[in-house]
Each structure stands twice: as structure tokens, then as C-alpha cells.
Amino acid sequence: WNVEHYDVLQNTIGGGKPKMKWHFNKYGWPSSSVSATPPSTEEAQQDLVDKLQDAKTEFYKEIVEEVATARPGVLELMDE
């Protein structure tokens, strides 16, 4: 998503999974490594969204653990 599109989603659709479902329902469900063809049932669509959300979470955790640094004093504050 580009910044403008995400701004619309962010201000109209709450949560990552609902954003994905809204986007896919409007612009079409993709094929993926999960399924060679776009999911055609609600159950298959939910499965794809769940797997995408899980992958996003893992990527985010990796970035936080390997790249992000806490601002001075934050870790000490968390230890209190």
C-alpha cells in the first residue's frame, strides 16, 4: 500500500486483519504461497488473512529485536 491508500484505510478501517479483508474484497483476493489460486470461500480467505497477519507479526518482531533501539531510560523504566 502506498501512503495515501494506507491513510484512507487507517482512518476508516480498524485493525490489520479488517484492513486486509476490506482491501482484498474491494480490489480482489490474491494468489499466494498459501494458495496458487485466490481463496474463494470465506474460510479460505480468513486463513490467508490469518497467515499474512502471522507473517507480518514475525517480520515486525524481527525488526524490533534486531534493528530497533530503545530511547535512553526506557529499559530502566520497564524494569521498575
Sequence and secondary structure as in RCSB ss.txt:
>XXXX:A:sequence
WNVEHYDVLQNTIGGGKPKMKWHFNKYGWPSSSVSATPPSTEEAQQDLVDKLQDAKTEFYKEIVEEVATARPGVL
ELMDE
>XXXX:A:secstr
  HHHHHHHHHHS SHHHHHHHHHHHH     SS SS   SHHHHHHHHHHHHHHHHHHHHHHHHHT    TTHH
HHHH 
